[in-house]
Amino acid sequence: MSTAEEPAGAEAQPWGEVTPDAARRLLLAAVEAFAERGYHATTTRDIAGRAGMSPAALYIHYKTKEELLHRISRIGHQKAVEILRTAARAEGGPGERLAEAVSSFVRWHAGGRTTARVVQYELDSLGPDARAEILGLRRQVDAEVRGIIEEGVRSGEFDVIDVQGTTLAVLSLCIDVARWFNVDGPRTPEEVGALYADLVLRMVGARGAGPAQR
């Protein structure tokens, strides 16, 4: 299934701000090519061909292949920050907000798995300046989840000895969904999100966390 065909609408496809249409088509083609072949094995000719355009047309909108990857990574990470920040600042206790953060983050990685694989696993293909920018966004992602866990520890709702390590474990669990999720598998993105939210609440020792879902 191509990126353009993936479910979850705006969660999976944060490309509305990419204009004109030709630039958006090229970006979508790049996502598909990078996810399928890897950044280094993909050529600008591959990307242009997938978009139904000539190689020369690509350079009207993007100076280099890296510029495409950088834009994909920036938009994807900005969406990740937005998803987690919305959950972190919602009403409710730390347990409710952590569950929503995990559920929504997992749904995004499952519903937009092609995009998410490129966003999460091609960081080292970026040059130093672009990589530094993306690392800054990743620190924001980490901060949103860590903040909820820290609040839960302070209030006594969570029992966590190593907040930093637990934050890393939670994020790793969510991100890895993009690697294995199959749209033809037994669970929907929503079901995986609910399962992972339950698992994470048990991981942090949340009061009232029930047994794992079956």
FENGI-V793332 format. One line per field, one symbol per residue. phi: phi as a letter, one per 40 degrees, with the letter a starting at -180 (. if undefined). A space follows every 10 residues. Layout:
phi=???
//
This chain:
phi=.cdccccgfc ccbcbcccbc dccccccccc dcccccbgcc ccbccdcccc cgbcdccccc bbcacccccc cdcccccccc ccdcccccbc chcdcccccc ccdcccdccc cbdcccccdc bbdccccdcc cccccccccc ddcccccccc cccccgcbbb cbccccdccc ccdcccdccb cbccccbcdc ccdccccccc ccccgccgcc cdcb
//
